[in-house]
Amino acid sequence: MKFGIIGAGLSALTCAGELRAAGHDVVLFDKGREPGGRMSTRGMATRFGEVRIDHGAACFDAVGTNFRAAVAAWRLEGLVVPWPAGGPNAWLGIPDMASLIARLAARYEVRWHTFVNGMTRDAHGNWHISSDHGPHGPLDAVITAVPAEQAVPFLALYDLEMARIASGARSRPCWAGLFVFQDALPAASLIVRTEGPIALAVCNRAKPLRVGPEAWVVHADAAWSSARVEQAGEDIAPLLLAALQEALRLPVLPSHEGVAHRWRHASSPGIGKAALWNPELKLGACGDWLTGSRAECAWTSGRALGRLAISTIRSGTPIVKKDDQCVSQSWR
Ligand SMILES: Cc1cc2nc3c(=O)[nH]c(=O)nc-3n(C[C@H](O)[C@H](O)[C@H](O)COP(=O)(O)OP(=O)(O)OC[C@H]3O[C@@H](n4cnc5c(N)ncnc54)[C@H](O)[C@@H]3O)c2cc1C
């Protein structure tokens, strides 16, 4: 069968891996210009030099047995390294977080920079996807692997129950500040947790294989971000820089450049389901919003959906395994 997947983040790529292993064809569509999704890394050309900053997930934890096994395999392939400074279960993509997604995505046909704006099902039961690059199809099955709010419009036309479930998931935003300095900050610690509005701030120097000038990412907490979600990035960046300066107890900062990035659908607590699959329509949904708010939850959901779809196609019986649940634990 040929599957179309909307999104090419970690959940989508994990689902694609399961489907491919069972002999199915997969094509993925992602609006991003570059791979990453919410595990993105932004390249910045500043007057102090070029640098790449992980402005989505700064790292990820591997807690459950299955995900730990997958991460161990990635480590052997040179995609990730453990990061003891981030915690006992913390891992990093190398040379940056987006590289992990890019290297996983290279295994599949992914149409980057392609915004999917609709999907239709024809009289023969085939799916067709429409995008800003034109139509794609026919496809036997379609999967949404995007945040819940972005999945609802796709699901609502075909499966009201799935759309109702997705509507119940509420994402929280996260403002991220990306700051580059002329000189290294004389900071006592290169990682700051829960200080003022800061949920997490990390200096590139705290991570292996990051090169370029002194660079910090500052993630604001959900309450602070929610209260300012509609403000302009130019107004947010100075606030996050001031929060970093205060957290590091620095009287002055060296010359710097900075921007703020709004993650409107950064995280949601999960709804206690691993994945959604309608075997008659061959329509499914996966993503971290089903299982929890961590990268491991995205992986768990993508794997669960792949296995669920394969089991119904093979035997007509949906099989949901116990280990399809994520050991949930928020990243903030
Ligand atoms: C600021 C921040 C910090 C985080 N920190 C951590 C952390 O410390 N530890 C941790 O474990 N997790 C962390 N996370 C969470 C982690 O990044 C996510 O759980 C994981 O990346 C979600 O993967 P996903 O595949 O479900 O969704 P995404 O990665 O969001 O993938 C969805 C993809 O769909 C694409 N898309 C959406 N709509 C369309 C459309 N209409 N057409 C085409 N493409 C579309 C997007 O471009 C995106 O690439 C963090 C997330 C953020 C934002």
The ligand as a Tripos MOL2 file, in Angstrom:
@<TRIPOS>MOLECULE
LIG
   53    58     1     0     0
SMALL
NO_CHARGES

@<TRIPOS>ATOM
      1 C1         10.7870   24.6660   22.5660 C.3       1 LIG1
      2 C2         10.6610   23.1770   22.6890 C.ar      1 LIG1
      3 C3         11.4470   22.5000   23.5990 C.ar      1 LIG1
      4 C4         11.3280   21.0960   23.7360 C.ar      1 LIG1
      5 N1         12.1150   20.4570   24.6310 N.ar      1 LIG1
      6 C5         12.0630   19.1150   24.7130 C.ar      1 LIG1
      7 C6         12.9470   18.4230   25.5970 C.ar      1 LIG1
      8 O1         13.7600   19.0110   26.2850 O.2       1 LIG1
      9 N2         12.8500   17.0540   25.6440 N.ar      1 LIG1
     10 C7         11.9520   16.3680   24.8750 C.ar      1 LIG1
     11 O2         11.9060   15.1250   24.9320 O.2       1 LIG1
     12 N3         11.1010   17.0050   24.0310 N.ar      1 LIG1
     13 C8         11.1410   18.3560   23.9380 C.ar      1 LIG1
     14 N4         10.2950   19.0160   23.0970 N.ar      1 LIG1
     15 C9          9.2300   18.2370   22.4250 C.3       1 LIG1
     16 C10         9.6880   17.5200   21.1590 C.3       1 LIG1
     17 O3         10.3860   18.4100   20.3150 O.3       1 LIG1
     18 C11         8.4220   17.0010   20.4780 C.3       1 LIG1
     19 O4          7.7700   16.1020   21.3640 O.3       1 LIG1
     20 C12         8.6470   16.2520   19.1520 C.3       1 LIG1
     21 O5          9.5880   16.9150   18.3380 O.3       1 LIG1
     22 C13         7.2910   16.1490   18.4560 C.3       1 LIG1
     23 O6          7.4280   15.4100   17.2420 O.3       1 LIG1
     24 P1          6.1690   15.2680   16.2930 P.3       1 LIG1
     25 O7          6.5740   14.4610   15.1340 O.co2     1 LIG1
     26 O8          4.9900   14.8000   17.0940 O.co2     1 LIG1
     27 O9          5.7980   16.7580   15.8510 O.3       1 LIG1
     28 P2          6.6950   17.9110   15.0580 P.3       1 LIG1
     29 O10         8.1170   17.7160   15.3640 O.co2     1 LIG1
     30 O11         6.0210   19.1570   15.3900 O.co2     1 LIG1
     31 O12         6.4410   17.4860   13.5480 O.3       1 LIG1
     32 C14         5.3110   17.9290   12.8360 C.3       1 LIG1
     33 C15         5.7520   18.3460   11.4550 C.3       1 LIG1
     34 O13         4.5890   18.6330   10.6840 O.3       1 LIG1
     35 C16         4.8540   19.7010    9.8230 C.3       1 LIG1
     36 N5          3.5590   20.2730    9.4530 N.ar      1 LIG1
     37 C17         2.6070   20.8100   10.2710 C.ar      1 LIG1
     38 N6          1.5320   21.1790    9.5440 N.ar      1 LIG1
     39 C18         1.8010   20.8670    8.2540 C.ar      1 LIG1
     40 C19         1.0810   21.0080    7.0270 C.ar      1 LIG1
     41 N7         -0.1570   21.5420    6.9700 N.pl3     1 LIG1
     42 N8          1.6820   20.6010    5.8870 N.ar      1 LIG1
     43 C20         2.9210   20.0550    5.9040 C.ar      1 LIG1
     44 N9          3.6440   19.8970    7.0450 N.ar      1 LIG1
     45 C21         3.0870   20.2970    8.1910 C.ar      1 LIG1
     46 C22         5.7790   20.6330   10.6250 C.3       1 LIG1
     47 O14         6.5750   21.4350    9.7900 O.3       1 LIG1
     48 C23         6.5990   19.6250   11.4490 C.3       1 LIG1
     49 O15         7.8510   19.3400   10.8530 O.3       1 LIG1
     50 C24        10.4040   20.3870   22.9210 C.ar      1 LIG1
     51 C25         9.6290   21.0790   21.9770 C.ar      1 LIG1
     52 C26         9.7520   22.4650   21.8660 C.ar      1 LIG1
     53 C27         8.9260   23.1890   20.8380 C.3       1 LIG1
@<TRIPOS>BOND
     1     1     2 1
     2     2     3 ar
     3     2    52 ar
     4     3     4 ar
     5     4     5 ar
     6     4    50 ar
     7     5     6 ar
     8     6     7 ar
     9     6    13 1
    10     7     8 2
    11     7     9 ar
    12     9    10 ar
    13    10    11 2
    14    10    12 ar
    15    12    13 ar
    16    13    14 ar
    17    14    15 1
    18    14    50 ar
    19    15    16 1
    20    16    17 1
    21    16    18 1
    22    18    19 1
    23    18    20 1
    24    20    21 1
    25    20    22 1
    26    22    23 1
    27    23    24 1
    28    24    25 2
    29    24    26 1
    30    24    27 1
    31    27    28 1
    32    28    29 2
    33    28    30 1
    34    28    31 1
    35    31    32 1
    36    32    33 1
    37    33    34 1
    38    33    48 1
    39    34    35 1
    40    35    36 1
    41    35    46 1
    42    36    37 ar
    43    36    45 ar
    44    37    38 ar
    45    38    39 ar
    46    39    40 ar
    47    39    45 ar
    48    40    41 1
    49    40    42 ar
    50    42    43 ar
    51    43    44 ar
    52    44    45 ar
    53    46    47 1
    54    46    48 1
    55    48    49 1
    56    50    51 ar
    57    51    52 ar
    58    52    53 1
@<TRIPOS>SUBSTRUCTURE
     1 LIG1         1 GROUP 0 **** ****
